[in-house]
């Protein structure tokens, strides 16, 4: 469970966090981690909790939203940890090799 009191968030922000958490869980992330990431995303996009009518607001950034369908996904979640680790090592080696050849 994420820390802190969630009463300062609007219903829209809570709904947004629930939807994000549900998406993470469908991709194989644990319930606690999914909820933590969801609230972190809401904080990043909305600038923290704010009730409507609480003064001058700030614009909402949707910087994290377009990434949702592109990062992770069911294919990655379905692979075993060893397979994901091997892919990460291979990618790191490729980046290192390409960086040395360019510079």
Residue pairs with C-beta under 8 A, 6 or more apart in sequence:
1 32
1 35
2 35
2 36
2 39
6 14
6 39
6 49
7 49
8 48
8 49
8 50
8 51
9 17
9 42
9 49
9 50
9 51
10 49
10 50
10 51
10 52
13 42
13 46
13 49
13 50
16 38
16 42
16 45
16 46
17 35
17 38
17 39
17 41
17 42
18 38
19 38
20 34
20 37
20 38
20 41
20 42
20 68
21 31
21 34
21 35
21 37
21 38
22 34
23 68
24 33
24 34
24 37
24 38
25 31
25 34
26 74
27 72
27 73
27 74
27 76
27 77
28 74
28 77
28 78
29 37
29 77
41 64
43 49
44 61
44 63
44 64
45 60
45 61
45 62
45 63
45 64
45 65
46 60
47 58
47 60
50 57
76 84
79 87
